[in-house]
Structures are given as C-alpha cells and as structure tokens.
Amino acid sequence: MGRQQRVQRRAVHGLLLLDKPLGLSSNQALQKAKWLLRAEKAGHTGTLDPLATGVLPLCFGAATKFSQLHLDADKTYDAVARLGITTTTGDAEGEPVQVRPVAVDADALARVQARFTGPIAQTPPMHSALKKDGKPLYEYARAGIDVER
C-alpha cells in the first residue's frame, strides 16, 4: 500500500461567496472549499445552520483579517415554512408530533412576518448552530442534553 502524498498548500487571498447547500455545516463547507483551493488559511463570516442554504462568505489568506467585520454586518434571511406542523426538534429535521390544518390569508401572514423584522431578542432553540463551549447546540440536543442558553 502506497503512502498518501501530502497536498501542497498555497497562498490564496480573497473572498468567495459560497452558496452553502443543505446538510453541510458552515465549517464543513469552509473545509471543503479550503481543500479544493489548497488554501493555507481560511475562515467564514458567520454560521449558517446545517439545515439552511444560502450565501456563506468565505475569506482566504489576507482577507481573513476582515471576516470579523462581516460578523456584525446586517443580514437578510428568506424563509420557506410549512404551517400547522410541530416536530420533535422544532425544525424540518424532527419527526412530526402534531399536524393541523391552517386557514390563513396573505395579510395575516404579512402582519406576523413584520414582527420578525429588525433586531429580535430570543432564546435560541437547542437545535441551532449557536455554540456552547465550542460545540453547536444541535449536537447537545441530538445527544439528549439540554444546556443553558
């Protein structure tokens, strides 16, 4: 059996706007891009949940110095939701525990949506990418451990 040859890393500098696919953590997406580009240094500008898709800015080389600036930048989110369903995890990954028909019109949805615009104070769910002691909350939740948030 031959020895695996070590990949030669190179200096890559700049920003890559990655359309993160469903199912990958932000770090998994970053590591894959870093490997494909054979980049020496890389970082991302904020975490997207593994169940979220969307633009994940990746910084390489000298651009990693600016990644912290992007963490506090305004962000916009689009959502697709299925109304009337409750799951074990509060997201699409969980098993349905209750399904009810929903009769709602577009005006009512717009009024509720307006309450989710701007700064919002909330307790993050256990099934989220927020980290506690360097570990995403969803990992604690999947292990059946509830932690203070």
N, C-alpha and C positions, 0 to 999 in steps of 0.2 A: 504494500500500500504506500503510495507516494505522500510526501509531506505537502501540506497545503501551503501555498505561497501567500505571503502577507501582501495585502493590497497597498500600493504606494499612494499615500495621501498627497494632496496638493493644495496650494493656497487658492481658495475660491472666495471672492468678495462680492457681496451684493445682496439683493432682496429677491426672493422668489414668492410669488403669490400662488400658493398651492390650493387647489380645490380638494379639500380633505374628504375622502369617501367615508361612507357609513361603515362602522365596525372597527376602525383604527383609532387608537388614542392619538392625541397630538404628538406625543413623544415617539410613538411607532412611526407616524408619518414623517416626522423630522429625521429619525434614524435611517429610514428608507431613502429619503432624498439625499441625506449626507453620504450614504453608501453609494448611491448612483452617481453622484458628482465627485466622489472620492475626496470630499472636503475635509480639511483639518479641523475646522471649528464651525459650529452651527448652533443656533438657538431659535426658539419660536417666540412670538409676541403675545401669547395668551393661550389658554387651554380651551379646546372645544371638546365636549363630551364625546365619547366613542360613538354614541347614537346620533350625533349631529354631523351634518355635512356643511360645507361652506368654505369660505376663504380663510386660510390659515397662513398669515405672513411668516415666512422663514427667513432668518438672517444668517448670512455666511461671512466668515472672516471678519474684516474691519467693521462690517455692518452690524455685528452683534453688539457693538457699543451703543447702538441706538434702539435696541429692542426694548429696553426699559421704558423709553419714551412712549412706545406704542401700547404698553400695558395699560396706561391710564387714559388712552385716547377713547373718544366716543365710539361706540359700536352700534351696529344696527342688526337686528335679528328678524328673520322671516320664519313663520311657523306654519306647520300643517298639523291640524289637530282633529282627532276623532272625538266628538262629543258624546256623552252618555255612558262612557265606559270607565270602570275603576279596575286597576290592576294591582297585583301584589307589590309592585315596585314603584307605582306612580308614573311609569313611563311605558313605552311600547315594548320593552323587553320582558315585562312581567306577564304573569298569567291573569286572564280576566277573572275578577271575582264578582263583578256586577255589570250588567249591560241593561240600559234603559233607553227607551225611545226619547228623542229630544225634538221638541217643536219650538223652533226659534227663528226669528227673521233677521235679515241683514242689519237692520237698525239696532236691534238689541245686541247683536254681536259687536257692532261698532262702538256702542256705549261701553261695553265691558272691555273691549280692546283698549280704549282710551285710558283706562285705569292702569294699564301696563306700559304706558309711555312715560319716559323720563326716569329719574332716579327712583329706585324701589328698594325699600328695606325688607328683607325677608330672611327666614331661616332656611338655609339650603337643605334640600332633601338628602337623605342618606345615599340615594342613588344619584350622585353627581360627581363631577370631576374635581371638585374642591378638595384640596389636600389637607390632611391632618398627619403630622409627624412624617411628612414626605410621601404619604401613601394616599391615593384617591379614596374619597369616601365610599364610592361604589364597591371597592374591594372589601372594606369592612362590612358593608351591607350584605354582600354575597356570602360572606363568612358568618353572617348572623350576628354581627357585633354592632351595637348602637353606640356611637361616640357623641360627645358634646360638640355642638356646632354653634 
